[in-house]
Structures are given as structure tokens and as C-alpha cells.
Amino acid sequence: MNFFDSAPGFSRWTIGTPDQFLLITLETSRKSLISLEFCLRSRQPSQHHFNMAKRTHNTESTELRPSKKSKSDDKHSGKKEKKEKKDKKEKKADKNGVDQVTSNTSDEQSGYSQASALTNLPQSEIDQFMEEKVVKVTDSSTESAPQLRPIISFDYLPPCDENLYAPLKAFPAPSPIQAATWPLLFAGRDVIGIAETGSGKTLGFGLPCLKKLLDSKRPRKPYHPFAVIISPTRELAMQIYDQLVKFSHLAKADVTCIFGGVGKDEQRVALRTAAIVVATPGRLKDLQNDESVDLSKVKYLVLDEADRMLDKGFEQDIKDIIQPMPVSKRQTVMFTATWPRSVQDLAATFMNSPVTVTIGGDPSADPRANLRIKQEVEVLDGREKENRLIQLLSRSQKGQNPEKVLVFCLYKKEAMRIERLIKMKGFSVAGIHGDLNQSDRFRNLEAFKSGAATVLVATDVAARGLDIPAVKLVINVTFPLTVEDYVHRIGRTGRAGAKGHAITLFTEQDKALSGGLINVLKAAKQDVPESLLKFGTTVKKKQHDAYGAFFKDIGTDKKATKITFDD
Ligand SMILES: Nc1ncnc2c1ncn2[C@@H]1O[C@H](COP(=O)(O)OP(=O)(O)OP(=O)(O)O)[C@@H](O)[C@H]1O
């Protein structure tokens, strides 16, 4: 058995040949099995790692613990800000006709060279790309920033250790959000990237992060990561980590993943050398508080699922995590598929003259669903839901090749009840929600990914970001708290250019959200049933002290349910 890779709390091992092998995921503390996957070298590299080389660390130092943060960083920030402004104005043409654009980050070497071949393309080709993909770029900077062309082919990526770009061979071309945000990110700008679910946003922020790390020649102190990527759930953090490792183990960058629900000791050890930390906010804050990590030297900060990270549930954690990273010294990046007005002002307080890039239309309008997803809404009595669910599953689970179906519930208890019901009816089902321990959550998700279970019953812990191959159908048994969450839930199908299907069971209880849902359906040119229109088309933007824009009035006859987020 050969060691493959590890994340704190987990390790992966292989048995077999480099071309055909069994990938075994173990939980380290209990030595329990999380998943078994058979891998063929010819399979899509997006699903498995192939290079068996062990990742190496690229840090060096003698200090064992992070020192308490010093306020002196702030004293010098005024001076540096002036230098940055000067730097930003510089745009030179080098000998080869390559446009040099210098970054606004303070002291890292992060100048971006637009490839000559890209510069030489006729403007009409760029205009056609922007128009066809509906790309909108809004620059909030008052200074005249250089017009950077989208990187519409991987051939136009700035030069880098060729190993970094090797896994891109799996894709035909950059996705629109990658093409439009990469030049800005390479040039050091703060960026808000808004694009439909499943459109490759992870590499949108991930590739520039890795390139900047490789370009950075400065030695790092232990426990002082270069980049932090924050995600709302543990599973999503792990998925981002997996994607980065695929690129970083070739490029020899040290990435770690930090989340709650597992022991802290291994995470502390990993933080000593990690250059890129992917984390959920609660655990990162804990480790920051006990001085297991010092974030004062972070140069690249990402909030993935940014609107979720900025809502009331996470706001204070995010503020506390960001506090030691002066805004003038870091590049701040926010990506999401939905960008409600309620979080935009708060986002601005964390950013330095950001550029907003939207793919597919106006970011301030109603949330937009992925247009390749067929959306159906069935209005029914709450008591009919379970029968209807079983009918729908019977249709999709029959035959030799049952479809992968993701069933969403709103509450943990409801998810457990629905999972039991589905199991009783003889379907192959797994569950994922906040009451399960972490190894069960990972195990059940892996079972669904691998097809060992063809139905997954989930709460909104699985609504955002998860990239599960070949989910054919999403069924909403109970409508989520917001229309944004609806867009993310159904976005688990129809990913990376594929078609998808979503069926929503809507009852009178959900009528406060009918207006928002109708707008999403209309924007995606989907049928709006008469029975849904009857509930009204007004969009109510309720705010709540605890849940902000994510609050839903569920009536007084229902007992209040505590919503918990991942730590
Ligand atoms: N340039 C590309 N061409 C084709 N597929 C790509 C490309 N870049 C990434 N992908 C693949 O697209 C899938 C979705 O990517 P990703 O998970 O980053 O989407 P996302 O936009 O972050 O979605 P969500 O909004 O749900 O978080 C992944 O399987 C990824 O490997």
C-alpha cells in the first residue's frame, strides 16, 4: 500500500499500479475507512489525482510558534499605500511587445504580462467573446486602470512553471469567469466574481493564488500562510483543497485544509508549513485565537460563496479572521453565484477598489439560475409531499442505471425522516446534515459521488459549491430559506456545461418566497405554473437580526429551529 496524500484528520493510500489503482481514504484518528475508489489513469483527472509524487513543503524557518501580531504593520501601511498607487499607474511595454501591468499588492512580485498573441488579437474577437458570454466588468477604481483582455485560451496564460498549468489539459478552454477574472487577479486587483453555479469559479480564484505563491520569492515564517481561502462548509473546503492539490502537488506548493468536527493537533502541525490554508471560519478562528496560526502576512484572501460568508451567521467570524490582515497589504477576492444587495456594502468594507465581473447579466437583479437546468415547480398540499417524492424517485431509480438524485430538506430532523422513508421503499440512499459526525458526512458524500448510493438526502449543508459528478435531478422537498439558496441547491445539477433537472415541491407555507421564485423561473425562461402565480409575485426582502436576508417567516404554528453553521 502506498501513501498518496493527506489532509488533517484524513489520509489516502493506494494499492495497484500507477495506471489502475484502488484509492483508500482513512480517518486517521479512528483508523476507520471513509471511502474506496477504483481509479483508472484514463479517467477524467478532475475526479482523481494521478501523480503519485508526495507533495513537498516549500517553507523554511526556525521559529516554532507564531509571534503575537504587531501593530507596526499598520504604521507603515500609509507609506506602502502611496507606493502601491504609484505602482498601479505604471504600465510598460517590454521589448517583446508584452504589456506589463503592475499589481496593487504591496511588496510581492505580482506584475502581469499580457501575452503578445492576446494583445495582437483583433478587438472584434474580444468584443464577440464579451457579448456572447455576457461578460460585464465594473471597475470601482477612480484611477484609470489598464484594460486587460480576457484570457480566452490557455495559450494566453502568463508564463509560469509549466507544471502548474498541466492539469488544465483536461479542459478545452477557460470558462468565461476564469477568462475574465484571471488577468485582473494576476495583476493584483481585488475582484468580485459572479457567475452561474458549476462554471469553474474554484479555479477562477485558485489558479492565480497558486501562481502568485510560486512567483513570490520571499521566504515565509512558519505559521504565516501566504493565502487563506474561506468556505462555508467542511465538504466544500475539502473539495477546494482537492482541486488545489491537483495543481499544487505538481507545482510543489503546500496546501492544507482546516475544518471543525475533527481533532486540532494535526491541523496545528500542518499550519506550521502551509502556504495556502483552505478553511471553514469557526475552526480557523479557534486556531487563530490560540496562536496556532498568524494571518498577518496573508497576501491573498478568498471568500468563496461570498454572500454566505458575509451574512449574519458568519459576519463576525469573518471580521475577526480578517482583522490582522491590513487591507492595503492583501488582495481580496470574492466569488459566488448569487450576490444580494444586502451583503454588497459589507463586502466593500473588506476590499480595495474592487473590480466586479459578472457573467450572464446584472449582479444586482434577482438571483439567476444556471440556464441549462430545467426547473419544474409543483404546488401541492404539504401532506402530499412524501407520496410525490416516492413517485418521482420510482421514476428515476428504475432499471439497471438509476439516476443520481439529490433530495433537499430544510431541517435536520426532516432530512432524517425522509432518508428513513426512502430507505424503507428500497432505494439506495445516504444522508448528509449537521447532526452526523464528520466521518459519516464524508463517507455518505463519497458513497453518493461514487454511485454506491444513488439518492442523497441533504440539508442546506450540501446546497453550495459541492461538485458531485453526474447529478441528474435535484428534488426540493421543502423550499429553502431564501431564493439564493434555491439557486445554489439546484446548481448541484447541470454543472460544467451539462444539462440538469430540478423539481421543487412548493406549498402554501412557502408563499412568502413565491415572488422571488417566479422571477428566477422567468429569468431562466422556465414555465411558471398558474398555481404558483396565485401566491403572488411580490418579492419580500425580509431582514432578521440573526439571519439577515436569509430569514424566512415560517408562521407561528411551527416551533423555531436553530440554524447552525459549520465551524
Ligand atoms: N475551464 C473549464 N472547462 C470545463 N470544466 C471546467 C473548467 N474549469 C473547471 N471545470 C470543472 O467544472 C466543474 C465545476 O467547477 P466549480 O466547482 O469550480 O464550479 P463553481 O462555479 O465554483 O460552482 P458553485 O457555484 O456551485 O460553487 C468542476 O468539475 C471543474 O473541474
The ligand as a Gaussian input file, in Angstrom:
#p B3LYP/6-31G(d) Opt

LIG

0 1
 N      -12.269000      25.615000     -17.978000
 C      -13.066000      24.609000     -17.651000
 N      -13.710000      23.893000     -18.596000
 C      -14.513000      22.844000     -18.273000
 N      -14.751000      22.437000     -16.994000
 C      -14.143000      23.122000     -16.011000
 C      -13.266000      24.229000     -16.280000
 N      -12.803000      24.697000     -15.090000
 C      -13.355000      23.921000     -14.132000
 N      -14.142000      22.975000     -14.679000
 C      -14.919000      21.926000     -13.979000
 O      -16.225000      22.448000     -13.757000
 C      -16.795000      21.857000     -12.589000
 C      -17.429000      22.928000     -11.714000
 O      -16.421000      23.786000     -11.233000
 P      -16.532000      24.522000      -9.823000
 O      -16.860000      23.535000      -8.764000
 O      -15.331000      25.355000      -9.669000
 O      -17.829000      25.421000     -10.097000
 P      -18.359000      26.695000      -9.304000
 O      -18.586000      27.757000     -10.316000
 O      -17.468000      27.012000      -8.157000
 O      -19.755000      26.154000      -8.793000
 P      -20.621000      26.590000      -7.494000
 O      -21.204000      27.946000      -7.807000
 O      -21.653000      25.540000      -7.404000
 O      -19.683000      26.643000      -6.336000
 C      -15.662000      21.110000     -11.893000
 O      -15.845000      19.732000     -12.105000
 C      -14.410000      21.603000     -12.583000
 O      -13.401000      20.614000     -12.633000

